[in-house]
Amino acid sequence: MPHPSTHSRRLPLVHGYIRLMDIIARASAYLAAVMFVAGVVAICHMVFVRYVLGMSTSWQTEFTIFSVTGAMLMGSAYVLMTGGHVAITLLPDMVGGTIRKAMYWVSSLFGFAFCAALAYGSWIYVAEAFHGQWTTGTVWNPPLWPALLPVALGATLLTLQYVAEMLRGES
């Protein structure tokens, strides 16, 4: 955590942005949990319909893929905020000081750039799917853009959370 005097020197707008992103990250984590549970329920429904009732299924596998994939990205901002991601800190812990801070900033900027590019590309993909009226081409054949929306939104939230974490400073 940054030195206590760092918080008092932050501009109110910066502090407000960090707090807002923390709230949004928590909310998106709850949404991700709901999406994940929905995928699990769909799989349980598929197993029941297919193996207990002996009927065919048409939408459950595809729905589960979309909901669990969307959940993964919708929860990513929260994972970054809480430091829940896998991190190898042996080298930064060994060097410490200025080199550690430089490594933090370089890795944060690369992470931010990657997520920003992913968000940008994802929104283009959502727009193309929406305007082109793309469908999945399966038996269920739903429109594709609703399945892509959580990917674009999650990547955007992760990008904005990177900004919040850089403003928060190295912990």
Secondary structure as GFF3:
##gff-version 3
##sequence-region A 1 171
A	DSSP	alpha_helix	4	9	.	.	.	ID=ss1
A	DSSP	alpha_helix	12	47	.	.	.	ID=ss2
A	DSSP	pi_helix	48	52	.	.	.	ID=ss3
A	DSSP	alpha_helix	60	74	.	.	.	ID=ss4
A	DSSP	alpha_helix	76	82	.	.	.	ID=ss5
A	DSSP	alpha_helix	90	95	.	.	.	ID=ss6
A	DSSP	alpha_helix	97	131	.	.	.	ID=ss7
A	DSSP	alpha_helix	145	168	.	.	.	ID=ss8
###
